[in-house]
Amino acid sequence: MKKLTEMRLEDFAGLSYPCSCGRVHRVDIQKIRVASGCLGELPEIVKELGGGPVYMLADSYTFKAAAQEAGRLLEGAGIPFHGKLFQTDKPLVPDERTLGEALADLEMEDKLIVAVGSGTLNDTARFLSSRTGVPYMVVCTAPSMDGYASTVCPLILGGQKITKPGVYPQAILADTRILKEAPMPMLTAGFGDIIGKYTALADWRLSQILNGEYYCDECAQLMAHVVEKCAENAAGLKARDEQAVQYVTEALILSGVAMGMVGNSRPASGAEHHFSHFWEVDALRWGQEHPLHGNSVGAAAVVSASLYELAGSRLPEGFPLPDKGRILACLEAAGAAANPKDLGIRWDLFYESVLHAMEIRDRYTILRFLDAQGLLGGCAAELASRFYPGGKE
């Protein structure tokens, strides 16, 4: 059998892989397609999954991007469908209202939920599917996050970000012809989320060495491999090159696949994600808009890599530091933010996040390492002076 790094993306659908880590990794997704013009395959995929009636979720943005065409394709193939169109002039939030409205329009006879969108619509469909037993698939409209192949639902409940268990989509359909036209902040968000794997993988390896945490070298190598492909094509993303967009999309999907194979988010999430969540929760507390998650992750990866540099000789002998210069160069080439200040993160929020982002979840990262060494406070002051040279202004 081929190693994970040798497989095509489509090969991961339905995979059962006896890994050198001692586990058998399984991927319970029936179909994965990323290609130019592949939206035209929607009717065929729907029929493979059992046919209609189909319940389609979209919002004002994704209706224009893909849902309108998707509806025409289903109609032309004689597949019955109906939809929920969220009318909004602001980004849709996966809160009680969104979930309730989506559930209210689901009919008893519906056989398949089709989410046409990215983060919120995918998470809403996943949550509905997990609670009703109606399978779902996603038609991707932006390479903006790595949750397409995830099995969890990040939701906003009671004004707080809470993750609920979900299910795999039965199929993922990503037409790069559509994806490359997504708003640039969404393109850079997906890229930032992928670049964040540099530090996430370092955190996972650090915990394995120091704490004996389960670590799958093959899954880690898979993520490192796809991250490099994206890094090498960073400038192409800024130019909306379709091949560069495809690399990012495939990496985002494989990120979710890797999390599912391992059973947690270790291959994709470390301290850089904890920073992003800390900043996002603060914005929610004050009712403010916040940067797209992946854009925060990209800038936070620079912060995490800086912390590794400050840890220096305290780290295990020979431990490979994440390459901060490489991370900075990639973000710059893609036109993505590399500094939390550029994202609008306040000085005081940044300082507090270095001290307390590790409390977001019980996971060992460079933050907990530095805290145990008694160095975290000094690192917070040092990095605050670096990223905010003007001080609190």
C-alpha positions as CSV (number, residue, x, y, z in Angstrom):
1,M,0.0,0.0,0.0
2,K,1.2,3.5,-0.8
3,K,2.3,5.7,2.1
4,L,0.0,8.6,3.0
5,T,2.3,11.2,1.4
6,E,2.2,9.2,-1.9
7,M,-1.6,9.2,-2.2
8,R,-3.8,11.4,-4.3
9,L,-6.5,13.4,-2.4
10,E,-9.2,11.2,-3.9
11,D,-7.6,8.1,-2.5
12,F,-8.4,9.2,1.0
13,A,-12.2,8.7,0.5
14,G,-13.2,5.5,2.2
15,L,-9.6,4.8,3.3
16,S,-8.7,2.1,5.8
17,Y,-5.0,2.4,6.4
18,P,-2.9,0.2,8.7
19,C,-0.3,2.7,9.9
20,S,3.2,2.3,11.2
21,C,2.0,4.1,14.4
22,G,0.0,1.0,15.2
23,R,-3.4,2.2,14.5
24,V,-5.7,1.6,11.5
25,H,-6.8,5.0,10.2
26,R,-10.2,5.3,8.6
27,V,-11.8,8.1,6.6
28,D,-15.6,7.8,6.4
29,I,-16.0,10.1,3.4
30,Q,-17.3,8.5,0.3
31,K,-16.2,11.1,-2.3
32,I,-13.6,13.9,-2.5
33,R,-13.3,16.0,-5.7
34,V,-11.2,19.1,-6.2
35,A,-10.9,20.2,-9.8
36,S,-11.7,23.0,-12.2
37,G,-15.3,22.7,-13.3
38,C,-16.2,19.8,-11.1
39,L,-19.5,21.4,-9.8
40,G,-21.0,19.9,-12.9
41,E,-20.6,16.5,-11.2
42,L,-23.0,17.4,-8.4
43,P,-26.1,15.5,-9.8
44,E,-24.0,12.3,-10.3
45,I,-22.6,12.5,-6.7
46,V,-26.1,13.2,-5.3
47,K,-27.4,10.1,-7.1
48,E,-24.4,8.0,-5.7
49,L,-25.4,9.2,-2.2
50,G,-29.0,8.0,-2.6
51,G,-30.6,10.9,-4.5
52,G,-33.2,13.4,-3.4
53,P,-35.1,15.2,-2.1
54,V,-32.1,17.5,-1.4
55,Y,-32.1,20.2,1.2
56,M,-29.7,22.9,0.2
57,L,-28.2,25.6,2.6
58,A,-26.8,28.8,1.2
59,D,-26.5,32.5,2.0
60,S,-26.6,35.6,-0.1
61,Y,-22.9,35.3,-1.0
62,T,-22.7,31.6,-1.7
63,F,-26.0,31.7,-3.7
64,K,-24.3,33.8,-6.3
65,A,-21.0,31.9,-6.1
66,A,-22.4,28.4,-6.6
67,A,-25.8,27.6,-5.1
68,Q,-27.8,29.1,-8.0
69,E,-25.8,27.0,-10.5
70,A,-26.1,24.0,-8.2
71,G,-29.8,24.3,-8.2
72,R,-30.0,24.5,-12.0
73,L,-27.9,21.3,-12.2
74,L,-30.1,19.4,-9.8
75,E,-33.2,20.6,-11.6
76,G,-31.8,19.6,-15.0
77,A,-31.1,16.1,-13.6
78,G,-34.6,15.8,-12.3
79,I,-33.5,15.6,-8.6
80,P,-36.1,17.3,-6.3
81,F,-34.7,19.9,-4.0
82,H,-35.6,22.8,-1.8
83,G,-33.4,25.3,0.0
84,K,-32.8,27.6,2.9
85,L,-31.3,30.9,1.8
86,F,-29.9,33.0,4.6
87,Q,-30.3,36.7,3.7
88,T,-27.5,38.6,5.4
89,D,-25.3,41.6,4.7
90,K,-22.8,40.4,7.3
91,P,-21.0,37.1,7.7
92,L,-23.3,34.4,8.9
93,V,-22.8,33.2,12.5
94,P,-23.4,29.5,13.6
95,D,-25.5,30.5,16.5
96,E,-28.9,29.4,17.9
97,R,-30.8,31.4,15.4
98,T,-29.0,30.0,12.4
99,L,-29.2,26.4,13.6
100,G,-32.9,26.8,14.5
101,E,-33.8,28.4,11.2
102,A,-31.9,25.6,9.3
103,L,-33.6,22.9,11.3
104,A,-37.1,24.4,10.9
105,D,-36.9,24.1,7.1
106,L,-35.6,20.5,7.0
107,E,-38.4,18.3,5.7
108,M,-39.1,14.7,6.9
109,E,-38.6,13.3,3.5
110,D,-35.2,14.9,2.8
111,K,-32.5,12.4,2.1
112,L,-29.5,14.6,1.8
113,I,-28.4,18.0,3.1
114,V,-26.1,20.0,0.7
115,A,-24.2,22.9,2.3
116,V,-23.0,25.4,-0.3
117,G,-20.5,27.5,1.4
118,S,-17.5,27.3,3.8
119,G,-17.3,27.6,7.6
120,T,-20.7,28.5,9.0
121,L,-22.8,26.8,6.4
122,N,-20.7,23.6,6.6
123,D,-20.8,23.6,10.4
124,T,-24.6,24.2,10.4
125,A,-25.1,21.3,7.9
126,R,-22.8,19.0,9.9
127,F,-24.6,19.8,13.2
128,L,-28.0,19.1,11.5
129,S,-26.7,15.9,10.0
130,S,-25.3,14.7,13.3
131,R,-28.6,15.3,15.2
132,T,-31.1,14.2,12.6
133,G,-29.2,11.3,10.9
134,V,-29.7,12.9,7.4
135,P,-26.4,12.6,5.6
136,Y,-24.8,15.8,4.2
137,M,-22.2,16.9,1.6
138,V,-20.5,20.2,1.1
139,V,-20.0,22.2,-2.1
140,C,-17.0,24.4,-1.2
141,T,-17.1,28.1,-2.1
142,A,-13.9,29.4,-0.5
143,P,-10.6,27.8,0.5
144,S,-10.9,29.6,3.9
145,M,-10.7,27.0,6.6
146,D,-9.8,23.4,7.3
147,G,-13.2,22.2,8.6
148,Y,-14.5,20.7,5.4
149,A,-13.5,17.2,6.4
150,S,-13.8,17.7,10.1
151,T,-16.1,15.8,12.5
152,V,-16.7,18.7,15.0
153,C,-18.9,21.8,14.8
154,P,-17.5,25.0,16.2
155,L,-20.6,27.0,17.2
156,I,-21.5,30.2,18.9
157,L,-23.9,29.4,21.7
158,G,-24.8,31.8,24.5
159,G,-22.3,34.2,23.0
160,Q,-19.4,31.7,23.6
161,K,-17.5,29.6,21.1
162,I,-18.3,26.0,21.9
163,T,-17.3,22.9,19.9
164,K,-19.9,20.2,19.5
165,P,-19.4,16.7,18.0
166,G,-20.5,16.2,14.4
167,V,-20.1,13.8,11.5
168,Y,-18.0,13.5,8.4
169,P,-19.6,14.8,5.2
170,Q,-20.4,12.1,2.7
171,A,-18.8,14.0,-0.1
172,I,-16.7,17.1,-0.6
173,L,-17.0,18.9,-3.9
174,A,-14.6,21.8,-4.5
175,D,-14.6,23.6,-7.9
176,T,-11.4,25.6,-8.2
177,R,-13.0,27.7,-10.9
178,I,-15.3,29.0,-8.1
179,L,-12.8,28.9,-5.3
180,K,-10.3,31.2,-6.9
181,E,-12.9,34.0,-7.1
182,A,-13.5,34.0,-3.4
183,P,-12.7,37.3,-1.6
184,M,-9.0,37.7,-1.0
185,P,-9.3,37.7,2.8
186,M,-10.9,34.2,2.5
187,L,-8.0,33.0,0.3
188,T,-5.4,34.3,2.7
189,A,-7.4,32.9,5.7
190,G,-7.1,29.4,4.2
191,F,-3.4,29.9,3.5
192,G,-2.8,31.2,7.0
193,D,-4.6,28.2,8.5
194,I,-2.2,25.9,6.5
195,I,0.9,27.9,7.4
196,G,-0.1,27.5,11.1
197,K,0.6,23.8,10.8
198,Y,4.4,24.6,11.0
199,T,4.0,25.5,14.7
200,A,1.1,23.0,15.3
201,L,3.3,20.1,14.3
202,A,6.2,21.4,16.4
203,D,3.8,21.5,19.5
204,W,2.6,18.0,18.8
205,R,6.2,16.7,18.5
206,L,7.3,18.6,21.7
207,S,4.5,17.0,23.7
208,Q,5.4,13.5,22.3
209,I,9.0,14.0,23.4
210,L,8.3,15.4,26.8
211,N,5.0,13.8,27.8
212,G,4.9,10.6,25.7
213,E,1.7,11.8,23.9
214,Y,0.5,9.7,21.0
215,Y,2.2,10.9,17.8
216,C,1.7,9.6,14.3
217,D,4.8,10.3,12.2
218,E,3.0,9.4,9.0
219,C,0.1,11.9,9.6
220,A,2.7,14.5,10.6
221,Q,4.7,13.9,7.4
222,L,1.5,14.1,5.4
223,M,0.7,17.6,6.8
224,A,4.3,18.8,6.4
225,H,4.2,17.6,2.8
226,V,1.0,19.5,1.8
227,V,2.1,22.6,3.8
228,E,5.3,22.8,1.8
229,K,3.4,22.6,-1.5
230,C,1.3,25.6,-0.4
231,A,4.3,27.5,0.8
232,E,6.1,27.0,-2.5
233,N,3.1,28.5,-4.3
234,A,2.4,31.4,-2.0
235,A,2.8,34.1,-4.6
236,G,0.5,32.2,-6.9
237,L,-2.3,32.4,-4.3
238,K,-2.0,36.2,-4.3
239,A,-2.4,36.2,-8.1
240,R,-5.4,33.9,-7.8
241,D,-3.6,31.2,-9.7
242,E,-6.0,28.3,-9.9
243,Q,-3.2,25.7,-9.3
244,A,-2.1,27.5,-6.1
245,V,-5.8,27.7,-5.0
246,Q,-6.1,23.9,-5.6
247,Y,-3.0,23.2,-3.4
248,V,-4.4,25.2,-0.5
249,T,-7.9,23.6,-0.9
250,E,-6.4,20.1,-0.9
251,A,-4.2,20.9,2.1
252,L,-7.3,22.2,4.0
253,I,-9.3,19.1,3.2
254,L,-6.3,16.8,4.2
255,S,-5.9,18.7,7.4
256,G,-9.5,17.7,8.4
257,V,-8.8,14.2,7.2
258,A,-5.6,13.9,9.3
259,M,-7.5,15.1,12.4
260,G,-10.1,12.4,11.8
261,M,-7.5,9.7,11.3
262,V,-5.7,10.7,14.5
263,G,-8.9,11.3,16.5
264,N,-8.1,14.8,17.6
265,S,-6.9,18.1,16.1
266,R,-3.2,17.6,16.9
267,P,-2.0,17.5,13.2
268,A,-3.5,20.9,12.6
269,S,-3.8,22.9,15.8
270,G,-1.5,24.1,18.5
271,A,-0.7,27.3,20.3
272,E,-1.3,29.4,17.2
273,H,-4.9,28.3,17.2
274,H,-5.2,29.0,20.9
275,F,-4.1,32.6,20.2
276,S,-6.7,32.9,17.5
277,H,-9.5,31.6,19.6
278,F,-8.5,33.8,22.5
279,W,-8.7,36.9,20.3
280,E,-12.0,35.7,18.8
281,V,-13.6,35.1,22.2
282,D,-12.6,38.7,23.2
283,A,-14.3,40.1,20.1
284,L,-17.5,38.1,20.8
285,R,-17.5,39.4,24.4
286,W,-17.6,43.0,23.2
287,G,-19.9,42.3,20.2
288,Q,-17.1,43.2,17.7
289,E,-16.2,41.7,14.4
290,H,-13.0,39.8,14.3
291,P,-10.5,38.7,11.6
292,L,-11.3,35.5,9.8
293,H,-9.9,32.6,11.8
294,G,-7.2,31.6,9.4
295,N,-5.8,35.1,9.1
296,S,-5.4,35.2,12.9
297,V,-3.8,31.7,12.8
298,G,-1.2,32.8,10.3
299,A,-0.2,35.8,12.3
300,A,-0.3,33.7,15.5
301,A,2.1,31.2,13.9
302,V,4.7,34.0,13.8
303,V,4.1,34.6,17.5
304,S,4.4,30.8,18.3
305,A,7.6,30.5,16.2
306,S,9.0,33.5,18.1
307,L,8.2,31.8,21.4
308,Y,10.2,28.7,20.2
309,E,13.1,31.0,19.5
310,L,12.9,32.5,23.0
311,A,12.7,29.0,24.5
312,G,16.2,28.4,23.0
313,S,18.4,26.0,24.9
314,R,15.6,25.0,27.3
315,L,14.1,22.9,24.6
316,P,15.1,19.2,24.2
317,E,18.5,18.8,22.6
318,G,18.3,18.9,18.8
319,F,14.7,19.9,18.7
320,P,13.9,21.4,15.3
321,L,12.5,24.9,15.7
322,P,9.7,26.0,13.3
323,D,11.3,28.3,10.8
324,K,10.0,31.7,11.6
325,G,11.7,33.3,8.6
326,R,10.0,30.8,6.3
327,I,6.6,31.5,7.9
328,L,7.1,35.3,7.5
329,A,8.2,35.0,3.9
330,C,5.2,32.8,3.0
331,L,2.7,35.1,4.6
332,E,4.2,38.1,2.9
333,A,4.3,36.4,-0.5
334,A,0.6,35.5,-0.2
335,G,-0.4,38.9,0.9
336,A,-1.5,37.6,4.4
337,A,-1.1,39.4,7.7
338,A,2.0,38.4,9.7
339,N,1.6,40.7,12.7
340,P,-1.4,40.6,15.2
341,K,-1.3,44.4,15.3
342,D,-2.1,44.5,11.6
343,L,-5.2,42.4,12.3
344,G,-6.5,45.0,14.8
345,I,-5.5,43.0,17.9
346,R,-5.0,45.5,20.8
347,W,-1.8,45.6,22.8
348,D,-3.4,44.6,26.0
349,L,-5.3,41.7,24.4
350,F,-2.1,40.4,22.8
351,Y,-0.2,40.6,26.1
352,E,-3.0,38.8,27.9
353,S,-3.2,36.1,25.2
354,V,0.5,35.2,25.6
355,L,-0.2,34.6,29.3
356,H,-3.6,33.0,29.1
357,A,-4.3,31.5,25.6
358,M,-3.1,28.1,26.9
359,E,-6.2,28.1,29.1
360,I,-8.4,27.8,26.0
361,R,-8.0,24.0,26.2
362,D,-6.0,21.4,28.1
363,R,-3.3,20.8,25.5
364,Y,0.5,20.9,25.8
365,T,2.1,23.5,23.6
366,I,5.1,25.9,23.7
367,L,3.0,28.1,25.9
368,R,2.7,25.5,28.6
369,F,6.3,24.6,28.2
370,L,7.4,28.2,28.8
371,D,5.0,28.6,31.7
372,A,6.4,25.5,33.4
373,Q,9.9,27.0,32.9
374,G,8.8,30.3,34.6
375,L,9.5,32.1,31.3
376,L,6.1,33.0,30.0
377,G,5.7,36.4,31.7
378,G,9.1,37.6,30.3
379,C,8.2,36.3,26.9
380,A,4.9,38.1,26.9
381,A,6.7,41.4,27.7
382,E,9.4,40.7,25.0
383,L,6.9,39.9,22.3
384,A,4.6,42.8,23.1
385,S,7.6,45.1,22.6
386,R,8.4,43.5,19.3
387,F,5.0,43.4,17.8
388,Y,3.9,46.7,19.3
389,P,7.0,48.9,19.2
390,G,4.8,52.0,20.0
391,G,3.7,50.4,23.2
392,K,0.0,50.5,24.2
393,E,-0.9,53.2,21.6
